[in-house]
Amino acid sequence: MTTPTVFISYSHMDESWKDRLVPQLRALETAGLDMQVWHDRKIDGGDKWYPEILAAMGSSTVAILLISPDFLASDFCIKEEVPALIQRQEQHGMMLIPVLVRACPWKAHRWLRERQMIPRDGKCIAIDFAGDLADGVLAQVAEQVLAHLEQGASTLSLSWVSTIDLTATDQKLNPVFEPAVDLTHLPETGSSLFGRDAELELLDKAWAPTDTTAPPIRVLAFTAHGGFGKSTLINHWLAEMKGKQYDGAQRVFGWSFYSQGVRDQSAANSDLFINAALTFFGEAAPTAGTAWDKGQRLAQLVGSQRALLVLDGLEPLQSGHAFERGKLRDPAIESLLRGLARQSLGLCLISTREPLANLAGKPGFHTHDLEQISRQAGRALLRTLRVVGTDAELEGLAHRFGPHALTISLLGVYLREQPGRGVAPAAALEMMPGDTPLERVLAGFEQWLGDSAELDALRMLGLFDRPANSLCLSALRKAPVAPGLTHHLTGLSEVDWHALVKKLAGLLLVHLQPENEEHVSLDAHPLLREYFAKQLQTQNPSAWRAGHKKVYLHLSATAEEGKQPSLEDLQPLYQAVVHGCQAGMLQEAFYVIYRARIQRGNQFYPTRELGAFASDLGAVASFFQRPWVRVAPELSDSAQAWLLNAAAMRLRALGRLDEALAPMRAGLKKRVKQESWEDAARGASNLSELALTLGQIDGDGPDSAVRYATQSVVYADRSGKVFLRWANRATKADALHQAGRRAEALRLFLEAEALQTEHQPEYPFLFSVSGFRYADLLLAEAERHAWCVDWHTGKPLQMGETLRDIEQRVTKTLEWAKTNQSLLGIALDHLSLGRARLYAASLQAVTLSADAPLGTADGSIIKELNAAVDGLRRAGMQDLLPLGLLTRAWLRKLQCHANCADGAQSDLDEAWDIADRGHMPLFLADIHLHRARLFIRDDHYPWNTHADGTQRGPADDLHEARRLIEKHGYWRRKEELQEAEEAMRQWQTNSSALRPTTMHLFAPTQTKDPSAS
């Protein structure tokens, strides 16, 4: 066993203090303690001093730093010794003891400030312990060394060192609160960090602000390209936080999305994270609700406590398109981050390549672009990797191969493995092929490793977009050999395999992730996986396909999903689909794995039973050559059409409406070409609904809702399907209604209902979505007058009979929906009932109460609208949910009275989040109208500040509503807008014109015939 070494680092100006410390340590040696003391005066005159110091530091068990002005001014001490000692402490548990021998501004150095100094309380030996008193302090240092060595604490963590009282002789550790912590899903990174003190300070202040007047940071995102050390920075800070028992955090949870792959960003999703995080934070039903709803619930759980949430490598969930680069494509994550930015007692940390366009400028959100690693930090990093060279030579390398910390690290490892460990071999690396310094360094590793088992293993990792588990790696290594991929690995013994893996880990090319006591998964930095994947795919495509086929066959044969699989149970099959497509086995992957085992035929199991739209979209993406326009031509025409429709439906459910247009158009084109009129009718109807949501209502453009709806009616008539004939007429009628062509819409609704009654006399009313659209038109006039009527002085309008007729109609269709177990139909009928009763109460000047029993008239409104919102969430209809939220916001404001706004504002904010991220301009216009009409008389307007800090008010919301209505031809709202603007003018010129107690503020300027166009 090697004798433990106690290393003393000091400036030669403090040699007298070193000489007073050494006898204290020698006293331990003479007492029989197995140890040796090392300092630079032990170097013989003929020895090469630098390697000797490196060797001593590399074997030390304890390091004592004698801190003084001269120590902190010494380039060698600060730039060479300290980084190496800190790295050894972090990686090997060495004990690091700083001793303040002379007064100096040591707190200016973060690495010192975060450690416990001897002596404590800002004292130094020279001033506060003059004469023989100094021996007492130095004896305490020796006692700490004794305690450390006797306990065999070679793996003792920094947390132990920082929690003991180094000035006391009788050490007693105080019990510390232990938070719930799960950081197992974060990637392993190098522990060394250089040149990031400013970022570490930012993290400290974000977690525990010292300036209470500054805007709080609730979500902090570090952005930079790959290899700049984002994950290393966060992991280093987390290690510091661990040493402080996470500084008051109640829960700490981390997740990496980057392990899902950067090869195809369209396939990444948050499903597994959301389920795991909801469970960790105490959710009883983590799979319930829509993706957006899950994100909201998680935001409430996380934000309501002192929690630390870490989201690493978020870029796979962001758009890569130039026109919306960085925009979050995952509704659950966006909902989560919007909620946390708005309100949180803790902190959410993010690392990503792309700035988060959705959150930019929002209060509570802060983004920080990581600067490139400096030459000085690069030199220090190369020094810790044992590269030999002058400061100028190492800084020159850091400049030429930087600024990526990953590249500098691998460069240092490469040079360390060359004879002499000098800088000369770097010149050959600069001549290697590659577009970036990292690619040239990796090309050097390829050349150095040669035709070897190690290179085969690295190429194997290029087949995966996540850590490769031991079973998949074992399947790859089995016979038959995949030429150019597993030649050196097939038949390799387990002992040799483990030795190979250990060697690659030592070269920092792979990370080992233990699965159990016997097996480990292999992971590599995604940039390394990308590099070796590209090399294999372009230089040896047959080996690329053969490798993927091996993994596909293994996963499809070993997956045991069961009768009612969870999302986790389906993951091997989802991975099998990806590997099967890369192997060129698209037909089998589609029909045998995806359709038969994942979708379970026409059960659509993942989306209907698990709500896993994002995971399923990832599998669908594997079959596309160009998302979301071109499906792989190897698939049959029917499979291509099915996949186009599947992609569109999943994109639509996830609120990615712009992206859903392309596959819908392509699918419709295929169906028309095939003269599949039933499918064409459905496709054109879906396109009409989508175009309407996106604000493309009417006009001459190719994508208008009215145009697609007209086509859908033509195709439905050709198909002969009666249901489609009336359903698509209702779709067209709804588009006409939103365009303000009310009379045409009414005639078409009546025609649709007549068709339905003729063929299904047991259902005399339009029902489900068609019935809701008809009810929306019938309720439009009552809605308008409900906004206008004055509760206290206005004369009630005679619409009671009309509203009772609508209520009777919807009550009946709700019965049918419940019988047919139509989740969407039930939710929409609850919404129509709630609206009818709300308008009736408003027109009759009924005072609504938040405490009304459910059995009362206004209590039933609460019940219906809550059921509507909850049902729309469960149905996964992001493009309909704002309808329920807007109506409930109106009700909540009326119930709340006075200046209470919490419930109404919450619903309006959620509706805004959905409409804003989904490009739903009609809903945005509705929200602007609702804001102004509901909050015009409040003392504090909830949305009174723009992101740029300028003030806004209800007049600004009305102005924006007019812009949107005119731009998109949303003429259904024309009269409502005019009446609201007139009321605003009255309020601005003569506030007495409106009574302070009046909740409905806008007197009608004219009354129109409900049948008028």
N, C-alpha and C positions, 0 to 999 in steps of 0.2 A: 504494500500500500504506500502511495506517495505521501511524504511528510507534508502536512498543511503549511502553507507559506503565508506570513503576514507581511504585506507589501506596504512600505511607507513612501508616500509621494509628497515632495516638499520642494520649496525653492532653496537654493544654496544660501540665500540671505538669511534663512531660518535654520541653519544647521545646528545652532546651539539648542534650539527646541527639539530637533530630532535627537540630539545627543542626550537630552534629559528624558526623552520618551524611551529610548532603546533599553536602558537598564530596567525599567518597569516590565518590559516585555521579556527581557532575558531572565528576570525572576521567575517567569512562568516556565521557561525552558529548564532552569535548574531545579524547579519543583517537580520535574518529570513529565510535564505536558509535551506531547509529541507535536512539535511545531518548530518552524525556523523563521527568523526575522530577516527580511531582505530590504536593502536600500542601495542606492546607486554607488555608494562608496565601496561596495563589495566587489565591484567590477575591477578585474586586474588591468594593469596598464596596457597589455597587449590585446585584450579582448575587444571585439567589435561591440561598442556600447549599446547601439540601438537594438540589435537582435536580442542582446542579453535582457534589456528592459522589457521587450515584448514577451520573451519567454517567462520572465518573472511574473508579469501581470497575468499571462495566460494560465498560470498554475496557482495563482493566489486564492486563498480561502477567505482572507480578510484584507481589506485595504484601508489604511488610515491616511487621511489627507490633512496636512497641516496648512490651514487656510490663513493667508496674510495678504497684504497688498501686493507683495512681490509674487506670491503664488498665482494670484488672479491676473497679474500682468505678464506672466510667463506664457509665451506661445506654446512651448513644449508641454508644460503642465496642462493647459486648458485645451489645446488642440490635439494633442497626441495621447496623453495619459488618461485624462478624464473620460473622453468618449469610449476608450477601450475598457476602462474599469466599469463604467455604467453598463456597457453591453454585457460584460461578464456577470454583473449583478443581476441583470434582467434575465439572462439566459441560463445562468448556472447557480443563482442563489448566493453568490458571494456577498459577504457583509461589508458595507461601505460606511465608514465612520468619519465624518468631517469634524475637525477640531479647530476652533478659532483661536489661534495663538496671538495674533495682533489685530487690532481694529481695522476694518476695511468695509466697503459697501457690498458685502457678500450677498445681500438680499436682491441685488440687481441681477443676479444669476439665477435663473429659474431652477436649474438642476440642484442648486444649493437650497433655495428657498423652500423646496418641497421636501427637504430632509431635515431630520432633527439634529441640530448643531450641539456640540459639546464645547463649552458649558452652555446652559440654557439661558433664556430670558435676555438675549442680546448681549450677554457678557463675553469678555475675551480674557484669556489667561494673563496677558502682559499687564493689563490695567486692573482687573478685578481680583486677580489671584497672584499678587506680587510675592517674590521671595519663595519661601518654602511652601506657601499655599498652592503653588503651581503643581507640586508633586502630588497633592491630593487629587487634582483634576486628572492628571496623567495616570494616576493609579486607577481611577474610575474607567479610563479608556482600556487599561489592561484587564480590568474585571469584565468588561463587556466582551473582550476577545476570549477570555477564559470561559464565560458562559456560552458563547457561541460554539466554541470548539468542543466543550464537554457535552453539549446537547447533540453534537453531530449534525449541526444545522447547515450542511452544505447546500441544502435546498430551501433555506429559510427565506421567506419573501420579504419584500420591502415593507409590506403592511406590518410585519412584526417589529421591524426596526423603528418604524415611525410611530408606533403606539406605546413604546416603553419610555419611561422617564430616565434619561441617561445621566441625570445628576443624583439619582437616589441610589442608595446601597441596597435597600430592601425593595426589589422590584415586585409590584403587584399590578397585573393587567386588569383594567376595568372592563366589565362586560360591555359589549358594543352591540347595538341593534343590527341584526342580520337581515338585509332585504332579500326578497325573492329575486333570484338572478337566473337567467337563461341566455347565455351568449354562445351556445354551442353551434348556432347556425351562421356565425360570422366566419369569414375566412381567416386562416392563419397567415400572418405576415411576419416579416422581419421585425424584431423588436427595436432595432437601432433607429434613432430619429435625429436628424441633424438640420439645423437652420429653420426650425418651426416654432420658435419661442412665441412669436406674435400670434400664431394660430392657437397655441396652447393657452395663451392668455385670453384670447377670444372665447374659447370653450369654457374656461373658468368663469368668466364674467356672464356668459349666457346661462350657466347653471346657477350661479350665485351672484347676481348683479350687485355691484358696489355703489352704483349710481341709480338711485330709485327714481330719479326724474327722467331718465332715458327710457325710450320706448322698449318694452320687454321683447326679448327674442324667445319665441316659443318653438319655432322650427328653424334650424340652422343647416344650410346646405353648403357643402364644400364641392366645388366644381373644378375639374381639370381633366385633361386627357389621360388615357391609361398610362400607368407607370410613374405618375407623379407622387405616389405615396399617400393618397387619400385614406385608404384603409389602414395603412401603417400609422398615420397620424391619429386616427380615431382609436385604434387599438392601444396605442401608447397612452393616450389620455384615459382610456378605460382602465389600464393597468394602474395609473396613478389614482384613479377614483377607487379602485379596489383596495388600494393601500389605505384609503380613508374610509373604508366600509361604505363606499359610494355616497359619502357626504350627505346623508339624510334621505337618500332615495328609498322609496318603499318597494318599488319593483323596477327591475332592469331587464330589458328584453332586446335581443338583436336578431337581425335576419339579413342574409345576403341574397339579392336577386340576380347578381351577376353570374352566379354559378349556373343559372338557367341557360346561359349561353349568349354570345354576341354574334353568333353566326347568322341567326335569323331572329331579329328582334320581334317580329310579329307573333312569334310563338310564346313569348314569355307572359306570365300572368301572376297574380297575387293570391290565387285561391288557397294554396297551402299555407302561405303566411297568415292570411286573414283567419283561417280556421285555428291555426296554432296560437296566434296572438289573442284571439277572443277567449280561447280556453285558458291561456296563461293568466289573463287579466280577470278571469272569473265569470265569463259568459256561460250561461247554462245551455243555450241552444246555438252554437257557433255556426251551424249551417243554415239557419233560418233567414229568410228575407233576400232581397236583391243585393247585388254587389255594392251598390251605393249605400244601401241601408246598413250592411255589415260594416262598412267603413265609418259610417256615422256612429254606430253603436260602439265601435272600438275607440273612436275619438272621445266619446263621453266617458268610457271606462278609463282610458289612459289619462285624459285631461283632468279628471276629478281627483287625482292623487299626485303625489310627488313622485313621478315616474320618469324614467330615462328610456327612451325608445330609439334604437339605432337601425337605420335602413341603409344597408351598404349596397353599392352598385345598382342604383335605381334606373340606369339608362335603358335596360331592355324594355322597360315599361313606358318609355318616352318615344314620341314620334321622331323618325329620322328624315321626314320629308322637309324639303327646304322651306316651304311656305308656312310650316308650323313646327319647326325644329324645336325639340325639347318639350313639347306639349305632352302632358301625361295622357296616356291612352287607356289607363286602367281606372275604372270608376271607383272601385273600392279604395285604392290608394289616394286618389284625388279627394274623395269624400273625407278620408281620414286626415289628410294634411290640411285641408281647408278648415276642418273642425278644430284641429290642434292649433293652427295659426290664430284662429279666432279666440279660443279660450283653452288654457292649459296651465296647470300648476307645476308642470315639469318641463322637460325639454325633449325634442325630437331631433336627432342628428341624421343627416343624409350625406352620402357621398355619391357623386354621379359625374358622368362625362359632360352632360349637357345641362345648361341652366334650365330651371323649371319655369317654363313660360306661363303656365297657368297661375302660378303663385306670385310672380314678380310684382312688387309694389304693394302687396297686401300687408296690412298691419300684422305684426307678430312673426313675419317671415323675413329671414335675412340670408342672403347668399354671399359666399366668399370664394373668389377665384384664387386657388392656390398658386402662388408664384413658383417659377421654376427653381429647382434646387441650385443654390449658389455654387460657385467654384470652390469656395472655402468649405462648404458643407460636403461637397463631393470629395474633396481631398481628405477630410476627416473620415468619410465613409470608406474610402480606399485604404486609409491607414488601418482601420479596424479589421479589414480583410487581409492584412499582412502584406500589402503591396509595398515594395521597396522603391523609393525614389525621393527626389528633392520636392520641396513644397511647390516649386514652379512646375516641375514635371507632372505632379499629380493634379494640380489645378488645371494644367493644360489638357490633360486627359478628361477631366470633369467637364471642361468647356466643349471639347470636340465631341464627346459621346453623350453629353447631357442634353436636356436638363432632366431626363427621366431618372428618378431614383432607382427604378427597377433595372434600367440599363447599366447604371453605374455599379449597382450591386453585382450583376452578372459579369460585368467587365472585371471587377475586382476578383471574383471567384476564378474566372478564366486565367487572369494573370498570376494569381496565387498558385495555380496548378502547373505553371510553366517553370522550367529550370531558372533558378535565381530570383523568381518572383518580382522581376523588374518590369519596367514600362516598355521595353523594346518590342515585345510581341504585339503590342497594340497597333503598331504601324501596319502589320499584315492584316489585322482585323478591318482597318479602314479601307482596305482594297477588296474586301469580301463583297459578294453581290447582296443587294438589299436596298430598299428605299429609305430605311430609317436606321439610325445607329443600333437599335435593338435587333433588327433583322440581321445586321452585319455581325453583331456579337453572337447571335444564335447560329449563324452560318459558320462562325469560327468554332463553336462547340460541335457542330455537325462534322466538320473536317477533323477536329481533334479526336472525337469519339470513333470516327471511321465506321466501317461496316461491323457493327457490334450489337450486342443484345441491349445495351443501354439506349442506343439510337432507336432500335425497334420499339422499346417501351415508350419512348417519347412520342413516336409516331402513333402508337396505339392510343395514347391519351388524346390525340387530335380527332379521334372518332367520337368523342364524348363532348357534350355541352354542359356537363356537370361532373362532380367527382365520380370516378369509375370505381364501382364496388368490386370486391375481391372475386365474386362469382362471375361477373362479366369478364374480368381480366383472365380468370381461369379458363372460361369458355374460349376466349381468343387464343390462348396458348395451347389449346388442345389440337391434336391432329384433325384434319390435314393441315399442312403448312399453307399459310397465305404468303406466296412469294413476294418479297420486298417489304413484308410487314412483320411476320412472326418466324422467319427462318431461324433466328438465333434463340427464340424463346420456346418453340415447341420442343417438348421433352426436357426442358430445363428443370432441375430438381428444385424443391421448395427452398432448400438451404441456399442454393445459388440465386434463386429469385429474390429472396429476402436480402441477400447481400447486395444485389444489383439495385434494389429499391433504396436501401440505405445509402449507397453511393450517390445516387441521383439526388436524394434529399440533402446530403452533405454538400452537393454542388449547387444547392438552392434552386434546382430545376423542378422539383416536385415537392409537395407537402403530403405528409402521411396523416390520415384521419382514421383513428382506431374504430373498428366496427364492434369488436369484442376482444377477448383476451388473445385470440389466435389470428384474427384477420384484420387487415387495414384496407381502407379505400385510398386510391391515389388521386391527387388533384394537382393541377398546375395553374399558374396564373393564366387567366383567359387569353392574354396576348400571346403567351407561349402556345396554348392550345390552338389558337388561330393560325399561328405560324406553321406548326407541324401539320395541321389539317390541310392548309393550303399547299404545302410541299407535297404531301402524299396525294392529294386529289389531282394536282396538276401534273406531277411527275410519274405517278403510278396509279392511274384511275382504276385499273383492275384490282389492285390491292385495296384501294379505298372501298370498292364495292364488296370485295370478299370479306373485309373486316366487318363492315356493317351487317352483312348477311349473317356472319357468325353470331353477332350480338342479337340480331333480330330473332334468329332461330332459338337462341338460349332464352330470351325473355318471353317469347310466345309460348315456349314449352313449359317454362317453370312458373309463369304467373298463375295464381290461384285466386281469382276474383270473387268466387262464391256467388250466391244467389242475390244478395243485396249488398254489393260492395260499397265501401266508402270511397271518397276521392283518393285517399292514400292507396287503397287496394287497386285502383285503376291505373296508378302511375306506371307500373311496369308495362302495361299494355299501351299506354300513351307513348312511352319511350320506344316500344317495339314498332309503333307506326312510324316514328321518325327514322329509326334505323332501317326499316324495311323500304321506305321511300328512297333513302340514300343508297340502298343496295340495288335500286332499280326494280324492286318487287312491288310496284304500286298497286297492281290489280289485287294481289293477295293481301297486301296490307289494308286495302280499302274494304274489300268484301269480307275477308276472313276475320281480321282483327277489329277494324274500326266499326263496320256496320253490324257484324254478327255479335262480337263480344263486348264492345264498348257501348254502342248504341242499342244493342239488343233488338235488332230489326227496326220496327217502327215504334218502339217504346220511347226512343230518344231519352234514355235513362239518365245520362249525366246532367242534361239541362232541366228536364222535368222533375227529377227526383233529388238532385244534388244542387241545382242552381249553378253548376260549374260551366258557365258560358265561356269564361276566359280559358280554362284548361281545354275545353273542347275546340275552341277556335284555334288553339295552338296545334292540335292534331290536324284540323282542316287545312291549316297553312302549309303543312308538309306536302300536300298534294298539288300546291300551286307552283308554277314556274315563275309567275310574276303576280304577287299579291296586289290587288284582289281581282285581277282581270283575266289571267290566263292560267287555266288548269293544265296539268301535265297531259300531253296528247296521248300518252300510253293508255290512259283510261278511256272507257267507253263513253259515247256521247251522253248516255243517260246518267252515268256517274259524274261526268263533268257538270251537267246541268244541276244535279243534286247538290254537288259541292258548292257551286256558285250560290245557290239558294241558301244552303246551310251557312256559308260565310256571311251572307247578307243578314240573315236572321240573328246570328250571334253578334255581329257588329252592331246591329240596331239595338239589341237587348243591352249591350254594354254602353250605349249612348254614343257610339262612334258613328254618327249618322252620315257624315260626309264620306267616310270610307265605304259605307254600305251601299252607296249609289252605284259604284262601278260594278260589283258582282250582280246587283239586281238588273242593271241594264244588259250586261252580258248574258245573264240567264234568260231574260225575256227574248233577246235576239235569237238564242238557240231554240227556245220553245216555238217561236213564230216560224222559224225556218223548218222545224220538224212538223209544223201544223198541229202541235199539241195544244189545242185551243183552251182546254180546261186549265192547264198549267200556265199558259200565256195570260189567261184572264186573271188568275191569282197574282201572277207576277206584275202585271200592269196595275192592278189594284194596290198591291204593296208599294209600288213606286209612287203612285198618287199620294198615298198616306205619308210616305217619307218626304216627298217634295213639299207637301203642305207643311209638315213640321219644320222643314228648312226654310220656309217662307217663300217658296216658289209657287205662288198660288195660281195666277192666271197670266195670260199674255201669249206672245208668239214664240217664246223660247221652247226648245225641245224637251225641257224637263219640268214643265208646269204641271201642277196637280190636276188641273181641269183637263189638260190634254191627255195625260195618262189615264185618268178616270174615264174619259170618253172612249179611249182604246179598250179599256177593260170591259166596258159595256158591250162593245162590238164583239170582242173575243168570247165573252160569256154567252151571247146570243148564238154564236157559231157552235159553242160547245154543247148547247142543249141542256146544260145543267141548270135546273130551275133555281137552286139556292144561289148560284153565282149570278144569275140574272137579276135577282132582287138585291143581293148584297152589294153588287158593284154599282147598281143604280143609287144605292144609299151612299156609297163612297163618292160618287160624282156629285150627289146633292150636297154633301158636306163641304166639298171643295167650293161649290157655287155659293153656299151660305157664307163661308169665310171671305169670299170675294165681294160680298155685299149684294149678290144677285138672289135675293131672298125669295122672290116669287117663283123663279125657275127652280130653285132648290125645293120649295114646298111642293110643287107639281111633281117633281121627280120622286120625292119621298112618298107621296100618295100613290104614285104608280108602283113603286117598289112594294109597298104594303099590300096593294091590291093583288100583285103577283103572288106574294107569300100566302095571303088568305085563300086565293084560288086553289093553290096546290097543297096547302096545309091548313085547312079550316080550323083545326084545333088550336092553331096559333094565330089569332086575328090581329096581333100587333107585331110590328118589327121588334126584334129582341137582340140581345147581346150588343155588339158594337154598333150594328145598324140601328137598333132601338135607341141606344144612347145618343147617336148623332141626330136622330129625329127629335128626341126629347130636348137636345141642346138648342135646336132651332125653335121649338115650341116655347122654351123657357127664356129665349133671348129678350123679348119685350118686357117680361116681368123683371128680369135681371136689370135692365136699363132703368126702369122706373123705381126699382128698389134702391138703386144708388141715388136717385133724385129726390125721393120723397122726404119731406121734413117731418120727423117723428112727432113733433109737438104742435106744429101749426099747419102742416101740409094736409090737404084733403086726401084721404085714402082713395086710391084708384080701384075701380071695380074689375079686378082680375081674379077674384076669389074662385069663381066657377072654373075658369081656365086652368088655374093651378090645381084645383081638386081633380079635374079630368086627367091632368098629367100624372098626378099622384096615383090615381086608380090604375092608369095604364102601366106605370112603372112597378107598382106593387104586384101586378100580375106577372110581368116579365121577370121580376125577381124570384117569384115562385118557380117559374120554369128554369131559371138559371140554377137555382138550388137543386132542383130535381136532376138536372143534367150535370151537376157538379162542375159548373163552369166558373173557375176562379175569377177570370177577367169579367165575365158577365155579371157576377154577383157584385164585384167591386164597383162597376160602372152604374149599376142600378141603385146601389146605396148612395152613390154620389148624386144621381138625378133626384132621388127622394130628398136627400139633405138640401139640395139647392131649392127644390120646390117649396119645402117647408121654411127655409130661411127667407126666401123672397116673400112668402105669404106673411110671415111674422113682421118683416120690415114694412110691407105695405099696410099692415094693420096697426103699425106703431106699437108693437109688443116689445116690452123691455126684456132683453135676454140676460140670463144670469149664468155665471160659470158654475154655480152650485145647484142648478136646477136638477131635480130628480129625473132619472131616465124615463119615467112613466109620463112625465108632463110633455106638453107640446114642444117647448123649447129644449127640454131634455132629449127628446127624440132626434132633434137636429144634431146635437152633439154626438149622439150614438151613431147616426147614419154617416156623418162625415168622418168620424174616427174609423168606422168600418171600411169606408171607401179608401182612405189613405193607406190603412194597413193592407187591404186587399190588393191595391195597385202595387204596393211594394212586393208582396208575395208573388204576384203574377209576373214580376220582372219587367214592367212596362215603364221604362224611364221616360218615354216620349208621351205618356199620359199622366204620370204622377203629378206634374205641376198643376193640372186641373184640380185635383183634390186639395193640394196644398193652398192654392189661391183662395178657394172657397172657405177652407177652414181658417185661414188667416183673417178673412172678413168676419167670420163668426167670432173668433177669439177676441178681435178688437172690440166688437160690439158687447161681448160679455165683460170685457175688462174695464171699459169706460175710461174716463179721465185720461191720465198720461201713462197708464200701464201698457206696455208694449211687448213684453217678453215673448208670449206665445205666438202672437201674430208676426212679430219680427222674425222669429225663428223659422216659421213656415215660409215666409217670403224669402228669407236668405237661402233656405234649402232649394226652393223653386228656382231662385236665381242661379245657384251653383249648377243645377241640372241643365237649365236652359243655356247658360253661358258656355259650359263645356261642350254641349251638344249642338251648338249653333242653331238654336231654336228662336228665331227673331220674333215670331208671333207671341210666344210666351214672354219674351223680354218686354214687348210692348205692353202686354197685360200686367206684368209686374210693375212697370213704371206707373201705369194708371192706378193700380191698387195702392202703391206706396203713397202717391199724392193724395188720393181720396180718403185713405184711412188715417193719415198722420198729419194732415195739413194744419190742424189746430193744436197739435201737441207743443208743449214748451220746448221739447228737444226733438228735432227731426233725426231719426236714427241713422240716416244715410247722408249726414250733413258735411262729410269730408271726402273729397276725391283722394285717389292714391297719391296725387301730386301735392296734396295739402290744401288745395283751394276749397272754398266753401260752396256748398250746394244746398238746394232746398226743394220743396215740392214743385215749384215752377220749372226747375231743371228737369225733373222727372217727366213732367208733362211735355216739355219741349222734345225730349228724347223719344217719348211715346209717339208724338206726331211724326218725327223723322222716320221711325220704323214703320208706322202705319202707311205713310205715303210711299216709302221706298218699296214695300212689299205688296202694295195693293190690298191691305188688310181692312177693307172698307166695312166690314161688319162692325168695327168699333168707331166708325166715323161720328155718329151722333153722340156717343158716350164721350168721346174726346172733346167735341165742341162744347158740350154742357160742362165738362170739367174745367175747360179753359175759361168759360164765362164765369163760373163760380170763383175761379182763382182771381180774375180781374176784380170781381166784387170784393173779395176778401182783402186784396191788396190796397184797394182805394177806400174802402169803408168797412173796417172790421166789425162794426156794429150791425152790418147787414146780415150777419150770421150769428145766431145765438150761441153762446158758449157751451150750452148743454146739448146742442144739436149734434147728433152723430152722423146723419146723412146730410151732406153739405151742398149738394148740387141741385138746384131747382131746374126743372126741365124748361127749355126755351121753346119747345114745340112738342106736340103729340102726333105720332105717325100711326097710320093704319098698319096693324101687324102684317097684313098681306101685301103691303106696298113693297115694291122692288127696291 
